[in-house]
Amino acid sequence: MVVAQAQPRSITSLYDHGLVGSTLTRQDSPIILESWRRSWPMRAQRQLLPSSAPIVQQVYPIRGRDGAPIAFLSMETSLIQVERHNAGTVPSGMLWTG
């Protein structure tokens, strides 16, 4: 279940609606389940919708006191933004946080 969602400030959100309170399925985000299974950070490229641009999703386990994952932080960025950042073409004044 999605318990919090941060909206980007410097680029348009990948989502046209909020996700807080929604339950993600294996189809929605298989990398989160894979990160849970492996108990390790993961990164993958995927598409939100068949007609949309690809995204890069990074998932990090948040661990409890015993070291077991209790939640996951998922960050999704448009592949176009990632490529611009890697090529050094991010407009001046933009802060890259992913």
Residue, then its C-alpha position, 0 to 999 in steps of 0.5 A: m500500500v502506498v503511504a506517502q507520495a512526493q510530487p516533483r517540483s522541477i518536472t511534471s509528475l509521471y502520475d496524473h493522480g495521487l497514489v496514497g492509499s492505493t495497493l500496488t499489484r505485481q503488474d503495477s510494480p514488479i521491482i518492488l516485490e523483487s526488492w522485497r524477495r531479495s531484500w536488496p536495492m533494485r533498479a529497472q526500466r519499465q513503462l507505466l502505460p504501453s503508450s507512455a515513455p519509459i521510466v527508471q524505477q529505483v527501489y530501496p528497502i527500509r529496514g527495521r531494527d532487526g534488519a528485515p525490510i519493513a517498507f520500500l522507497s520507490m523513486e521513478t524518473s522519466l528515462i528522458q530526464v535520466e538521459r538528459h542528466n547523464a548527458g549533462t543537459v539538465p537546465s541550469g538551476m535544476l537540482w537532480t535528486g535521483 
